[in-house]
């Protein structure tokens, strides 16, 4: 995004680039025992957050608590903006899991936000009442029950979708920014399609990356130090 409110500073941007390329340097094998610090205020300003830490205005949360807060934030955005939870999740990830920043950007210029994150209101590809469609990747013809599309409407067979998702998820957390396979299309591919088409192992990996995004991207969450 172009505005300062939509971005971290240079150091944060570098760390996020490492994160989405898979180079986090974090061992995920002991997640269940990890503690996290959650800054207990509504400000997204970095100076306020530093002050809050100095004043110990934070709570220590377990992983289950972090998951619940993530779900609560998704519910809030979905309810206030009257959009599906999958879309709310995409928005929150784009805005570093800041509910207030999502609301501010959305109500200031909804069209711009939609274009940026790839949330389409209607398909860009329309089809007649055909019984079969050609896959845009393997170019084979398939019955409609073996074809799936993102919000854009570009058709791909379920097997090609599954391979496309697998390659992206195996590549690391960058899969959270997955878009339509059509090179000319920027439609977002969210967790809903992942859960519909990906393998069970890849669904678990994607869910873990999404949870990690809430920790890594969120200014209010930090890894705790065990005593």
C-alpha positions in Angstrom: 0.0 0.0 0.0 1.1 3.5 -0.6 0.2 5.2 2.7 2.4 5.1 5.8 -0.4 3.7 7.8 -0.5 0.6 5.6 3.2 -0.4 6.0 5.7 -1.2 8.6 9.0 0.7 8.8 12.0 -0.5 6.8 13.1 -3.0 9.4 9.7 -4.5 9.6 9.4 -4.7 5.9 12.7 -6.6 5.7 11.6 -9.1 8.4 8.2 -9.6 6.6 10.1 -10.3 3.3 12.1 -12.9 5.1 9.0 -14.4 6.7 7.1 -14.7 3.4 10.1 -16.2 1.7 10.2 -18.8 4.4 13.4 -17.5 6.0 12.1 -16.7 9.5 14.8 -18.4 11.6 12.0 -19.6 13.9 11.7 -23.2 15.1 8.1 -24.1 14.8 8.5 -27.5 16.4 7.6 -26.3 20.0 4.6 -24.2 19.2 2.3 -25.7 21.7 4.5 -24.6 24.6 5.2 -21.1 23.3 4.1 -18.0 25.1 3.3 -14.7 23.4 3.0 -11.1 24.6 -0.2 -9.3 23.5 -0.1 -5.5 23.9 -3.4 -4.7 25.6 -4.4 -1.4 24.0 -6.2 -0.3 20.9 -3.4 1.8 19.4 -1.4 0.7 16.3 1.2 3.5 16.8 4.7 2.0 17.4 5.6 4.7 20.0 2.4 3.8 22.0 3.3 0.1 21.8 6.9 0.7 23.1 5.5 2.8 26.0 3.0 0.0 26.7 5.7 -2.6 26.9 7.7 -0.3 29.2 4.7 0.0 31.5 4.1 -3.8 31.2 0.7 -3.2 29.8 0.5 -6.6 28.2 -0.8 -10.0 28.8 0.9 -13.4 28.2 -1.1 -15.7 26.1 -0.9 -19.3 25.1 -1.2 -20.4 21.5 -4.9 -21.3 22.0 -5.5 -17.7 23.2 -3.8 -16.3 20.2 -5.9 -18.4 17.9 -9.1 -17.2 19.6 -8.0 -13.5 19.3 -7.3 -14.1 15.6 -10.8 -15.6 15.1 -12.4 -12.8 17.1 -10.6 -10.2 14.8 -11.8 -12.0 11.7 -15.4 -12.1 13.1 -15.3 -8.3 13.9 -14.2 -7.3 10.4 -16.6 -9.8 8.7 -19.5 -8.4 10.8 -18.7 -4.7 10.4 -18.0 -4.8 6.7 -20.6 -7.4 5.9 -18.2 -9.6 4.0 -17.4 -13.3 4.2 -14.9 -14.4 6.8 -12.4 -15.6 4.2 -12.4 -12.1 2.7 -12.0 -10.5 6.2 -9.0 -12.7 6.8 -7.4 -11.6 3.5 -8.0 -8.0 4.5 -6.5 -8.4 8.0 -3.4 -10.1 6.7 -2.9 -7.2 4.2 -3.2 -4.7 7.0 -1.0 -6.6 9.5 -4.0 -7.8 11.5 -5.0 -4.3 12.5 -8.8 -4.2 12.7 -8.8 -0.4 13.0 -6.6 0.0 9.9 -8.8 -2.3 7.9 -11.9 -0.3 8.8 -10.2 3.0 8.1 -8.9 2.0 4.7 -12.2 0.2 3.7 -14.5 3.1 4.5 -12.1 5.6 2.9 -11.9 3.9 -0.4 -13.4 0.4 -0.7 -12.7 0.0 -4.4 -9.1 0.8 -4.0 -8.8 -1.7 -1.1 -10.6 -4.4 -3.1 -8.3 -3.9 -6.1 -5.2 -4.0 -3.9 -6.0 -7.3 -2.1 -7.8 -9.0 -5.0 -11.4 -9.1 -3.6 -13.7 -9.0 -6.6 -17.3 -8.2 -6.3 -18.3 -10.1 -9.5 -16.6 -12.5 -11.9 -14.6 -11.1 -14.9 -15.3 -14.2 -16.9 -18.8 -15.3 -17.7 -19.9 -18.7 -19.1 -22.9 -19.9 -21.0 -24.7 -23.0 -19.8 -21.9 -25.3 -21.0 -21.7 -28.8 -19.7 -17.9 -28.8 -19.9 -15.1 -26.2 -19.7 -11.5 -26.1 -20.7 -8.9 -25.9 -17.9 -6.7 -22.8 -18.2 -3.6 -24.8 -17.2 -3.7 -28.3 -18.8 -6.2 -27.2 -21.5 -8.2 -30.4 -21.2 -12.0 -30.3 -21.2 -13.8 -31.3 -17.9 -17.4 -31.5 -16.6 -18.3 -28.6 -14.4 -18.0 -30.7 -11.2 -14.3 -31.1 -11.9 -13.8 -27.4 -12.5 -13.3 -24.7 -9.9 -12.8 -20.9 -10.1 -11.8 -18.1 -7.8 -14.0 -15.0 -7.6 -12.8 -14.0 -11.0 -14.3 -17.0 -12.8 -11.2 -18.2 -14.6 -11.7 -22.0 -14.9 -9.1 -24.6 -13.8 -9.6 -28.3 -13.2 -9.5 -29.5 -9.6 -6.3 -31.5 -10.2 -4.4 -28.4 -11.5 -5.7 -26.3 -8.7 -4.5 -28.9 -6.2 -1.0 -29.0 -7.8 -0.9 -25.2 -8.0 -1.8 -24.9 -4.3 0.7 -27.6 -3.3 3.5 -25.8 -5.0 2.7 -22.5 -3.4 2.2 -24.0 0.1 5.4 -26.0 -0.1 7.2 -22.7 -1.0 6.4 -21.2 2.4 4.2 -18.5 4.0 4.0 -16.6 0.7 1.1 -18.9 -0.1 -1.0 -16.6 2.0 -0.8 -14.1 -0.8 -2.0 -16.7 -3.4 -3.7 -15.3 -6.5 -5.6 -16.8 -9.5 -3.3 -18.9 -11.7 -4.2 -16.8 -14.7 -1.2 -14.5 -15.2 -3.4 -11.5 -16.1 -5.6 -11.9 -13.0 -5.1 -10.6 -9.4 -8.1 -12.3 -7.8 -7.2 -13.5 -4.3 -7.3 -17.2 -3.4 -8.2 -17.5 0.3 -8.5 -20.3 2.8 -11.9 -21.2 1.6 -10.6 -22.6 -1.7 -7.6 -24.1 0.1 -9.9 -26.1 2.4 -12.0 -27.1 -0.6 -9.3 -28.3 -2.9 -5.9 -28.8 -1.2 -4.7 -32.0 0.4 -5.2 -32.5 4.1 -1.5 -32.0 4.8 -1.5 -28.7 2.9 -4.6 -27.5 4.7 -2.8 -28.0 8.0 0.3 -26.2 6.7 -1.7 -23.3 5.4 -3.6 -22.9 8.6 -0.3 -22.9 10.5 1.1 -20.2 8.2 -2.0 -18.1 8.8 -1.6 -18.4 12.5 2.1 -17.5 12.3 1.1 -14.5 10.2 -1.0 -13.2 13.1 2.1 -13.5 15.3 4.8 -12.3 12.9 2.9 -9.5 11.2 0.9 -8.1 14.2 2.5 -5.2 16.0 0.7 -6.1 19.1 2.0 -9.7 19.4 5.5 -10.7 20.4 7.2 -13.9 21.4 7.4 -14.1 25.1 10.5 -15.0 27.2 10.0 -18.1 29.3 11.1 -17.8 32.9 
